[in-house]
Amino acid sequence: MIIEQFRKFQFSFFILSVVLLSHNANAQLTPALVFYDDFRDGSTKWETTDDASWTLTQQKGQSVWGLNKRKSNYQPKFRSPHNVALVRDLQLTETVIDVEVKSTRDTGNHRDCCIFFQYQDPEHFYYVHLGAIPDSHSGQIMIVNGAARRALTTNKNPVPWDDQWHQVRLERDPSSGRIAVFFDDLKKPLMQVHDKTFLSGRVGIGSFDDMNDFTNVNIYGKRASTKR
């Protein structure tokens, strides 16, 4: 009887240890929160390529920052997004971006929003193009590397834009090269790829040439070293 109880105790202790170890491992894998913005205090935390393209509004008591026109005055040297807003004074290696997005105009197959990461300068960066219907220039993880944007993925999954709010997540692990993008379903990536061209840089939101509203931007990650 005593031996049986002892064995049950050993088994329970083993299960508890596994659960605790798993919890600790997951905690270590989750980057720290380094930035949050719900736009209640305006948009001073952001640097845009064209300030006139962005407007702060209130929607059902919620502060929202969004694009008010498709055609921006910003014209990049290489074919790439026209509407870019980068967080000021934030450069990351490991990166997770969670943001609520609403598309505010149906422009057809390339109706999109973009998430920017590991941005070096206007001619070198990654971005996710969440275009409604995927093709070589839409609905892909893209790179701008001293030339016109180029798809790193061959995604076939459409993005179901409508006039509702959606949750978008980007995950970037520079050590493995993994880039994964999620749309509403945060357990299954909409698309993913591995690439190590850029290992750190700035982060941001925007669109290629469409109109979106953004709120509740949560950014987790590891700050890049500024030492030289």
Backbone as JSON, one array per atom type, in Angstrom:
{
  "sequence": "MIIEQFRKFQFSFFILSVVLLSHNANAQLTPALVFYDDFRDGSTKWETTDDASWTLTQQKGQSVWGLNKRKSNYQPKFRSPHNVALVRDLQLTETVIDVEVKSTRDTGNHRDCCIFFQYQDPEHFYYVHLGAIPDSHSGQIMIVNGAARRALTTNKNPVPWDDQWHQVRLERDPSSGRIAVFFDDLKKPLMQVHDKTFLSGRVGIGSFDDMNDFTNVNIYGKRASTKR",
  "N": [[0.83, -1.2, 0.0], [1.85, 1.29, 0.88], [4.02, 1.47, -0.87], [2.69, 1.61, -3.32], [1.35, 4.08, -3.05], [3.58, 5.71, -2.91], [4.63, 5.39, -5.47], [2.57, 6.58, -6.98], [2.85, 9.17, -6.06], [5.41, 9.74, -7.04], [4.88, 9.67, -9.81], [3.02, 11.76, -10.09], [4.64, 13.89, -9.32], [6.49, 13.84, -11.36], [4.9, 14.53, -13.61], [4.14, 17.12, -12.86], [6.65, 18.35, -12.88], [7.33, 18.21, -15.59], [5.37, 19.89, -16.7], [6.03, 22.35, -15.48], [8.62, 22.73, -16.47], [8.09, 22.91, -19.18], [6.54, 25.23, -19.19], [8.44, 27.12, -18.35], [10.25, 26.97, -20.46], [8.71, 27.93, -22.58], [8.29, 30.49, -21.68], [10.85, 31.55, -21.84], [11.16, 31.62, -24.55], [9.46, 33.58, -25.39], [9.64, 36.82, -26.49], [10.43, 39.97, -24.87], [8.05, 42.59, -24.18], [8.47, 45.5, -25.97], [7.4, 47.72, -27.05], [4.39, 49.61, -27.24], [1.38, 50.87, -28.61], [-1.63, 52.57, -28.61], [-2.53, 54.78, -29.75], [-3.77, 56.78, -28.32], [-2.41, 58.93, -27.39], [-1.72, 60.25, -29.66], [0.37, 60.28, -32.63], [3.08, 60.52, -32.28], [5.12, 58.77, -31.81], [5.93, 57.7, -34.13], [7.5, 57.63, -37.37], [6.95, 58.76, -40.55], [6.8, 58.21, -44.15], [5.31, 60.02, -45.45], [3.65, 62.34, -43.99], [1.2, 63.58, -44.49], [-0.44, 61.61, -45.45], [-1.58, 60.24, -43.39], [-4.0, 59.92, -40.75], [-5.42, 60.65, -37.57], [-8.15, 59.24, -35.87], [-11.29, 58.76, -34.11], [-12.99, 55.86, -33.29], [-15.79, 54.45, -32.24], [-15.08, 55.07, -29.58], [-12.46, 54.32, -29.57], [-9.06, 54.98, -30.25], [-7.62, 55.48, -33.4], [-5.26, 55.08, -35.99], [-4.72, 55.88, -39.31], [-4.46, 55.38, -42.91], [-5.26, 57.89, -45.22], [-5.39, 58.22, -47.91], [-4.63, 56.77, -51.13], [-2.58, 57.36, -52.95], [0.55, 58.36, -52.31], [2.82, 61.08, -51.6], [5.35, 60.21, -51.41], [7.89, 58.69, -53.23], [9.53, 55.86, -53.77], [12.95, 54.89, -54.55], [13.33, 52.35, -55.64], [10.93, 49.97, -56.84], [8.56, 49.57, -54.47], [6.74, 49.62, -51.29], [4.66, 52.57, -50.82], [3.55, 53.8, -48.63], [4.76, 54.11, -45.58], [5.29, 53.68, -42.16], [7.39, 54.01, -39.51], [8.46, 52.88, -36.3], [9.84, 55.13, -34.0], [13.25, 55.28, -32.97], [13.71, 52.52, -32.44], [15.2, 49.51, -32.87], [15.41, 46.15, -33.73], [16.41, 42.71, -33.16], [15.4, 39.78, -32.72], [11.94, 39.59, -33.34], [8.52, 40.25, -32.79], [5.46, 41.22, -33.98], [2.34, 42.36, -33.17], [-0.74, 43.44, -34.3], [-3.8, 45.25, -34.72], [-5.79, 45.52, -37.55], [-7.65, 47.21, -40.06], [-8.94, 47.09, -43.25], [-9.84, 49.75, -45.31], [-10.78, 50.32, -47.8], [-11.97, 48.69, -50.65], [-9.96, 47.54, -53.04], [-9.68, 45.55, -54.85], [-7.86, 42.72, -56.18], [-5.28, 43.21, -55.15], [-5.68, 44.46, -52.74], [-4.47, 45.57, -49.7], [-2.4, 45.4, -46.67], [0.69, 46.35, -45.11], [3.46, 45.06, -43.26], [6.42, 46.07, -41.82], [9.83, 45.16, -41.29], [13.08, 44.7, -39.79], [14.24, 46.82, -41.11], [16.56, 48.58, -42.88], [17.23, 50.85, -44.44], [15.67, 53.03, -46.91], [16.13, 51.43, -49.15], [16.7, 48.88, -48.42], [15.22, 46.33, -46.86], [12.83, 44.14, -45.18], [9.43, 43.22, -45.86], [5.99, 42.38, -45.22], [3.52, 41.68, -47.49], [0.24, 41.81, -47.35], [-1.74, 40.99, -49.41], [-4.94, 40.66, -51.0], [-5.46, 38.65, -53.01], [-3.15, 36.24, -53.8], [-0.14, 36.58, -55.73], [2.86, 36.88, -57.67], [3.54, 39.4, -56.8], [1.88, 40.03, -54.75], [0.43, 39.31, -51.57], [2.63, 38.09, -50.27], [5.76, 37.37, -48.53], [8.19, 39.77, -48.64], [11.26, 41.16, -50.01], [13.33, 44.0, -50.15], [16.21, 44.82, -51.61], [18.33, 46.7, -52.55], [17.15, 46.82, -55.0], [14.16, 46.43, -57.03], [11.23, 45.33, -55.23], [11.04, 41.91, -54.2], [9.6, 38.69, -54.12], [9.88, 36.41, -51.43], [8.48, 34.21, -50.86], [6.13, 31.73, -52.08], [3.4, 31.96, -51.68], [0.05, 30.73, -51.62], [-2.26, 31.24, -50.33], [-5.19, 33.12, -49.91], [-5.96, 36.43, -48.57], [-8.5, 37.19, -46.45], [-9.86, 39.94, -46.68], [-12.22, 42.32, -45.43], [-14.65, 44.65, -44.23], [-14.08, 44.65, -41.56], [-12.31, 44.5, -38.35], [-9.1, 42.97, -38.06], [-6.69, 40.61, -36.81], [-3.24, 40.74, -37.02], [-0.14, 39.12, -37.13], [3.38, 39.14, -37.02], [6.26, 37.12, -36.98], [9.69, 36.98, -36.35], [12.71, 35.35, -36.37], [15.94, 35.83, -36.26], [18.13, 34.16, -35.81], [17.54, 31.59, -36.75], [16.53, 32.31, -39.13], [13.86, 32.32, -39.65], [10.76, 33.56, -40.8], [7.49, 34.32, -40.15], [4.02, 34.72, -40.81], [0.84, 35.64, -39.62], [-2.72, 35.61, -39.85], [-5.46, 36.47, -38.25], [-5.91, 33.66, -37.4], [-3.85, 32.66, -35.05], [-2.37, 30.45, -34.57], [-1.7, 28.99, -36.8], [0.46, 29.62, -39.4], [-0.07, 31.96, -42.05], [1.72, 32.23, -44.06], [5.21, 31.41, -44.47], [8.82, 31.6, -44.27], [12.39, 31.1, -44.65], [15.12, 33.2, -44.22], [18.18, 35.04, -44.21], [19.15, 37.53, -44.87], [18.9, 40.17, -43.78], [19.49, 40.93, -40.4], [18.76, 42.51, -38.3], [16.99, 45.55, -37.42], [14.72, 48.34, -38.11], [11.15, 48.65, -37.4], [7.72, 48.57, -38.6], [4.53, 49.79, -39.91], [2.01, 49.93, -42.56], [1.2, 50.39, -46.03], [1.21, 49.18, -49.42], [-0.06, 50.66, -51.54], [-2.58, 51.28, -50.58], [-5.46, 51.66, -48.36], [-5.7, 51.69, -44.89], [-6.7, 51.17, -41.44], [-5.17, 51.31, -38.2], [-4.61, 49.96, -34.94], [-3.81, 49.36, -31.45], [-1.0, 48.39, -31.33], [1.34, 46.04, -30.62], [4.61, 45.29, -29.85], [7.12, 42.95, -29.58], [10.37, 41.86, -28.59], [13.97, 41.71, -29.1], [16.28, 44.16, -28.44], [18.46, 45.6, -30.82], [22.0, 45.74, -30.74], [23.73, 48.79, -30.28], [26.36, 49.23, -30.35], [29.55, 49.75, -31.89]],
  "CA": [[0.0, 0.0, 0.0], [2.75, 2.44, 0.97], [4.8, 1.5, -2.11], [1.81, 2.08, -4.39], [1.15, 5.51, -2.87], [4.83, 6.38, -3.24], [4.72, 5.4, -6.92], [1.64, 7.58, -7.45], [3.46, 10.46, -5.75], [6.5, 9.93, -8.0], [4.3, 9.96, -11.12], [2.45, 13.12, -10.03], [5.76, 14.83, -9.27], [7.07, 13.85, -12.7], [4.0, 15.3, -14.47], [4.26, 18.52, -12.46], [7.96, 18.83, -13.33], [7.26, 18.39, -17.03], [4.55, 21.07, -16.95], [6.79, 23.52, -15.09], [9.73, 22.9, -17.42], [7.5, 23.37, -20.44], [6.15, 26.62, -18.99], [9.65, 27.93, -18.32], [10.83, 27.0, -21.81], [7.91, 28.83, -23.4], [8.52, 31.84, -21.19], [12.13, 31.99, -22.35], [11.05, 31.83, -25.99], [8.63, 34.74, -25.65], [10.4, 38.06, -26.33], [9.86, 40.98, -23.98], [7.33, 43.69, -24.79], [9.37, 46.66, -26.07], [6.68, 48.88, -27.59], [2.94, 49.5, -27.34], [0.73, 52.13, -28.96], [-3.05, 52.54, -28.96], [-2.73, 56.07, -30.4], [-4.5, 57.73, -27.47], [-1.56, 60.12, -27.24], [-1.32, 60.72, -30.98], [1.24, 59.44, -33.45], [4.43, 61.07, -32.17], [6.09, 57.67, -31.7], [6.12, 57.15, -35.46], [8.1, 58.42, -38.44], [6.33, 58.31, -41.8], [7.35, 58.68, -45.42], [4.44, 61.11, -45.93], [2.75, 62.63, -42.87], [-0.12, 63.99, -44.98], [-1.22, 60.43, -45.8], [-2.05, 59.59, -42.16], [-4.96, 60.68, -39.96], [-5.91, 60.09, -36.32], [-9.6, 59.32, -35.72], [-11.92, 58.02, -33.02], [-14.01, 54.94, -33.77], [-16.46, 53.79, -31.11], [-14.31, 55.3, -28.37], [-11.1, 53.78, -29.74], [-8.17, 55.79, -31.09], [-7.2, 54.75, -34.6], [-4.37, 55.83, -36.9], [-4.89, 55.22, -40.59], [-4.12, 56.01, -44.18], [-6.41, 58.62, -45.74], [-5.35, 58.26, -49.38], [-3.83, 55.7, -51.72], [-1.4, 57.89, -53.62], [1.41, 59.13, -51.42], [3.84, 61.92, -52.23], [6.64, 59.51, -51.33], [8.18, 57.82, -54.36], [10.8, 55.18, -53.5], [13.88, 54.73, -55.68], [13.0, 51.05, -56.23], [9.52, 49.6, -56.7], [8.33, 49.1, -53.11], [5.59, 50.34, -50.72], [4.66, 54.03, -50.78], [3.08, 54.26, -47.32], [5.57, 53.44, -44.56], [5.39, 54.35, -40.86], [8.33, 53.26, -38.69], [8.57, 53.27, -34.9], [11.06, 55.91, -33.75], [14.26, 54.84, -31.98], [13.55, 51.1, -32.09], [15.79, 48.54, -33.78], [15.3, 44.85, -33.09], [16.84, 41.48, -33.79], [14.18, 38.99, -32.61], [10.82, 40.51, -33.5], [7.13, 39.81, -32.91], [4.58, 42.38, -34.1], [0.9, 42.08, -33.13], [-1.45, 44.68, -34.58], [-5.15, 45.17, -35.24], [-5.83, 46.21, -38.84], [-8.89, 47.2, -40.82], [-8.85, 47.63, -44.6], [-10.94, 50.71, -45.41], [-11.24, 50.45, -49.18], [-11.8, 47.49, -51.48], [-9.29, 47.89, -54.3], [-9.54, 44.38, -55.7], [-6.96, 41.6, -55.88], [-4.1, 43.63, -54.4], [-6.08, 45.13, -51.5], [-3.4, 45.09, -48.82], [-1.66, 46.18, -45.69], [2.08, 45.88, -45.05], [4.2, 45.1, -42.0], [7.84, 46.23, -42.14], [10.72, 44.69, -40.21], [14.51, 44.69, -40.09], [14.37, 47.91, -42.08], [17.88, 49.22, -42.8], [17.09, 52.15, -45.09], [14.61, 52.9, -47.92], [16.48, 50.51, -50.23], [17.06, 47.57, -47.85], [14.31, 45.95, -45.78], [11.8, 43.13, -45.41], [8.05, 43.55, -45.5], [4.94, 41.43, -45.56], [2.43, 42.26, -48.28], [-0.97, 41.02, -47.13], [-2.64, 41.24, -50.52], [-6.13, 39.79, -50.98], [-5.25, 37.49, -53.88], [-1.7, 36.11, -53.96], [0.58, 36.34, -56.97], [4.27, 37.13, -57.41], [3.69, 40.73, -56.23], [0.81, 40.23, -53.77], [0.23, 38.22, -50.62], [3.9, 37.38, -50.08], [6.83, 37.98, -47.74], [8.99, 40.42, -49.67], [12.52, 41.78, -49.66], [13.88, 45.08, -50.98], [17.65, 44.71, -51.36], [19.0, 47.45, -53.59], [16.46, 46.57, -56.27], [12.71, 46.36, -56.84], [10.81, 44.29, -54.28], [11.04, 40.54, -54.71], [8.94, 37.76, -53.21], [10.65, 35.29, -50.86], [7.55, 33.09, -50.73], [5.21, 31.43, -53.19], [2.14, 31.75, -50.97], [-1.17, 30.56, -52.41], [-3.41, 31.49, -49.46], [-5.73, 34.48, -50.0], [-6.2, 37.15, -47.32], [-9.94, 37.5, -46.53], [-10.2, 41.29, -46.25], [-13.58, 42.84, -45.49], [-14.65, 45.94, -43.55], [-13.96, 44.38, -40.13], [-10.97, 44.48, -37.79], [-8.41, 41.68, -38.1], [-5.44, 40.51, -36.04], [-2.09, 40.34, -37.83], [1.08, 38.88, -36.36], [4.63, 38.78, -37.7], [7.3, 36.56, -36.12], [10.99, 36.94, -37.01], [13.81, 34.8, -35.58], [17.11, 35.96, -37.12], [19.1, 33.07, -35.62], [17.16, 30.5, -37.65], [16.1, 32.91, -40.4], [12.42, 32.11, -39.83], [9.79, 34.65, -40.88], [6.15, 33.74, -40.23], [2.96, 35.71, -40.79], [-0.44, 35.08, -39.22], [-3.88, 36.48, -40.08], [-6.55, 36.03, -37.38], [-5.54, 32.38, -36.79], [-2.5, 32.88, -34.55], [-1.71, 29.16, -34.38], [-1.27, 28.47, -38.09], [0.94, 30.72, -40.26], [-0.61, 32.13, -43.39], [2.89, 31.94, -44.9], [6.47, 31.52, -43.76], [10.01, 31.36, -45.08], [13.65, 31.31, -43.94], [16.05, 34.07, -44.94], [19.08, 35.71, -43.28], [19.78, 38.69, -45.51], [18.97, 41.21, -42.75], [19.38, 40.29, -39.09], [18.21, 43.47, -37.34], [16.54, 46.78, -38.08], [13.53, 49.02, -37.63], [9.88, 47.96, -37.62], [6.67, 49.52, -38.88], [3.25, 49.41, -40.52], [1.68, 50.75, -43.7], [0.56, 49.75, -47.17], [1.88, 49.46, -50.7], [-0.76, 51.83, -52.08], [-3.97, 51.11, -50.19], [-5.89, 52.4, -47.19], [-5.94, 50.84, -43.72], [-6.66, 51.73, -40.09], [-4.38, 50.5, -37.29], [-4.66, 50.26, -33.51], [-3.27, 48.35, -30.54], [0.24, 47.83, -31.85], [2.2, 45.44, -29.62], [5.85, 44.8, -30.45], [7.97, 42.22, -28.66], [11.62, 41.54, -29.26], [15.28, 41.96, -28.49], [16.86, 45.35, -29.04], [19.75, 45.43, -31.49], [23.11, 46.47, -30.11], [24.14, 50.01, -30.99], [27.82, 49.32, -30.28], [30.26, 49.57, -33.16]],
  "C": [[0.87, 1.26, 0.0], [3.55, 2.6, -0.31], [3.96, 2.05, -3.26], [1.57, 3.58, -4.29], [2.4, 6.3, -3.25], [5.0, 6.47, -4.76], [3.79, 6.44, -7.53], [2.2, 8.99, -7.23], [4.58, 10.77, -6.75], [5.95, 10.33, -9.37], [3.73, 11.38, -11.16], [3.55, 14.17, -10.04], [6.4, 14.96, -10.64], [6.23, 14.7, -13.65], [4.11, 16.79, -14.16], [5.58, 19.11, -12.95], [7.96, 19.11, -14.82], [6.49, 19.66, -17.38], [5.32, 22.34, -16.63], [7.94, 23.79, -16.04], [9.23, 23.43, -18.75], [7.12, 24.84, -20.33], [7.36, 27.54, -19.02], [10.28, 28.07, -19.7], [10.06, 27.98, -22.7], [8.12, 30.27, -22.99], [9.82, 32.39, -21.74], [12.06, 32.3, -23.85], [10.22, 33.06, -26.34], [9.43, 36.02, -25.44], [9.68, 39.04, -25.41], [9.1, 42.03, -24.78], [8.22, 44.93, -24.79], [8.64, 47.9, -26.57], [5.19, 48.58, -27.61], [2.37, 50.85, -27.72], [-0.73, 51.88, -29.32], [-3.5, 53.88, -29.52], [-3.59, 57.06, -29.6], [-3.72, 59.04, -27.31], [-1.07, 60.65, -28.58], [-0.38, 59.76, -31.67], [2.69, 59.89, -33.39], [5.51, 60.0, -32.08], [6.51, 57.14, -33.07], [6.75, 58.16, -36.41], [7.58, 57.89, -39.77], [7.08, 58.83, -43.02], [6.53, 59.83, -46.0], [3.39, 61.38, -44.85], [1.33, 62.95, -43.33], [-1.02, 62.81, -45.33], [-1.9, 59.77, -44.6], [-2.96, 60.51, -41.36], [-5.32, 59.93, -38.69], [-7.42, 60.29, -36.24], [-10.03, 58.57, -34.47], [-13.02, 57.15, -33.61], [-14.56, 54.15, -32.59], [-15.62, 53.87, -29.83], [-12.88, 54.8, -28.43], [-10.29, 54.69, -30.65], [-7.59, 54.93, -32.2], [-6.31, 55.66, -35.44], [-4.41, 55.13, -38.25], [-4.5, 56.05, -41.79], [-5.36, 56.63, -44.81], [-6.43, 58.73, -47.26], [-4.43, 57.16, -49.89], [-2.52, 56.24, -52.29], [-0.62, 58.8, -52.68], [2.36, 60.0, -52.22], [5.21, 61.26, -52.22], [6.79, 58.55, -52.51], [9.53, 57.14, -54.14], [11.65, 55.01, -54.75], [13.59, 53.44, -56.42], [11.53, 50.74, -55.96], [9.31, 48.91, -55.35], [7.21, 49.94, -52.5], [5.78, 51.85, -50.62], [4.3, 54.58, -49.39], [3.77, 53.48, -46.21], [5.58, 54.3, -43.3], [6.26, 53.48, -39.95], [8.32, 53.79, -37.26], [9.89, 54.01, -34.7], [11.95, 55.21, -32.72], [14.06, 53.4, -31.52], [14.13, 50.23, -33.2], [15.87, 47.2, -33.06], [16.0, 43.76, -33.89], [15.62, 40.54, -33.8], [12.99, 39.94, -32.6], [9.49, 39.77, -33.56], [6.27, 41.07, -32.93], [3.14, 41.88, -34.12], [0.17, 43.4, -33.34], [-2.86, 44.39, -35.08], [-5.25, 46.07, -36.47], [-7.23, 46.11, -39.44], [-8.64, 47.82, -42.19], [-10.06, 48.52, -44.84], [-11.38, 50.99, -46.84], [-10.95, 49.17, -49.95], [-11.22, 47.9, -52.82], [-9.02, 46.67, -55.17], [-8.49, 43.39, -55.23], [-5.77, 41.98, -55.01], [-4.43, 44.49, -53.19], [-5.16, 44.64, -50.39], [-3.19, 45.94, -47.59], [-0.26, 45.59, -45.65], [2.62, 46.01, -43.63], [5.68, 45.11, -42.36], [8.7, 45.77, -40.96], [12.15, 44.58, -40.73], [14.83, 45.64, -41.25], [15.71, 48.6, -41.86], [17.82, 50.67, -43.27], [16.06, 51.96, -46.2], [14.9, 51.91, -49.05], [16.81, 49.11, -49.74], [16.16, 47.25, -46.67], [13.45, 44.76, -46.19], [10.43, 43.78, -45.19], [7.12, 42.42, -45.89], [3.86, 42.18, -46.32], [1.22, 41.35, -48.13], [-2.01, 41.39, -48.17], [-3.76, 40.22, -50.56], [-5.93, 38.5, -51.78], [-3.76, 37.36, -54.16], [-1.25, 35.93, -55.41], [2.04, 36.72, -56.68], [4.53, 38.48, -56.75], [2.68, 41.02, -55.13], [0.72, 39.03, -52.84], [1.48, 37.41, -50.36], [4.76, 38.09, -49.03], [7.86, 38.48, -48.74], [10.31, 40.94, -49.11], [12.84, 42.88, -50.67], [15.37, 45.12, -50.65], [18.41, 45.37, -52.51], [18.42, 47.24, -54.97], [14.97, 46.54, -55.98], [12.33, 45.19, -55.95], [10.69, 42.93, -54.97], [10.43, 39.61, -53.68], [9.91, 36.68, -52.75], [9.8, 34.04, -50.75], [6.8, 32.86, -52.04], [3.84, 31.1, -52.58], [0.96, 31.65, -51.92], [-2.43, 30.88, -51.61], [-3.91, 32.93, -49.61], [-5.85, 35.11, -48.61], [-7.64, 37.66, -47.37], [-10.3, 38.88, -45.99], [-11.69, 41.55, -46.38], [-13.55, 44.19, -44.78], [-14.58, 45.8, -42.03], [-12.5, 44.46, -39.68], [-10.41, 43.07, -37.83], [-7.12, 41.76, -37.3], [-4.33, 39.99, -36.95], [-0.88, 40.18, -36.92], [2.24, 38.54, -37.3], [5.6, 38.23, -36.67], [8.59, 36.46, -36.92], [12.04, 36.46, -36.04], [15.07, 34.85, -36.44], [18.11, 34.82, -36.97], [18.81, 31.89, -36.54], [16.81, 31.02, -39.05], [14.6, 32.85, -40.62], [11.66, 33.44, -39.84], [8.42, 34.01, -41.05], [5.11, 34.84, -40.06], [1.63, 35.02, -40.51], [-1.54, 36.11, -39.47], [-5.07, 35.89, -39.37], [-6.24, 34.7, -36.68], [-4.08, 32.47, -36.36], [-1.77, 31.58, -34.23], [-1.14, 28.6, -35.68], [-0.81, 29.61, -38.98], [0.22, 30.75, -41.6], [0.49, 31.84, -44.41], [4.14, 32.07, -44.05], [7.62, 31.15, -44.69], [11.22, 31.53, -44.18], [14.58, 32.16, -44.81], [16.89, 34.82, -43.92], [19.78, 36.92, -43.9], [19.97, 39.83, -44.52], [18.7, 40.57, -41.4], [18.89, 41.23, -37.99], [17.75, 44.7, -38.1], [15.26, 47.32, -37.47], [12.27, 48.25, -38.0], [8.79, 49.0, -37.88], [5.45, 48.91, -39.54], [3.0, 50.3, -41.74], [0.97, 49.97, -44.79], [1.36, 50.05, -48.43], [1.25, 50.7, -51.34], [-2.26, 51.72, -51.79], [-4.25, 51.86, -48.91], [-6.27, 51.44, -46.06], [-6.02, 51.7, -42.47], [-5.9, 50.76, -39.2], [-4.66, 50.93, -35.85], [-4.05, 49.11, -32.74], [-2.05, 47.63, -31.13], [1.1, 47.34, -30.68], [3.43, 44.88, -30.31], [6.71, 44.19, -29.36], [9.3, 41.96, -29.36], [12.85, 41.81, -28.42], [15.9, 43.14, -29.21], [18.22, 45.04, -29.65], [20.81, 46.25, -30.78], [23.47, 47.69, -30.95], [25.66, 50.21, -30.96], [28.44, 49.08, -31.63], [31.7, 49.18, -32.89]]
}
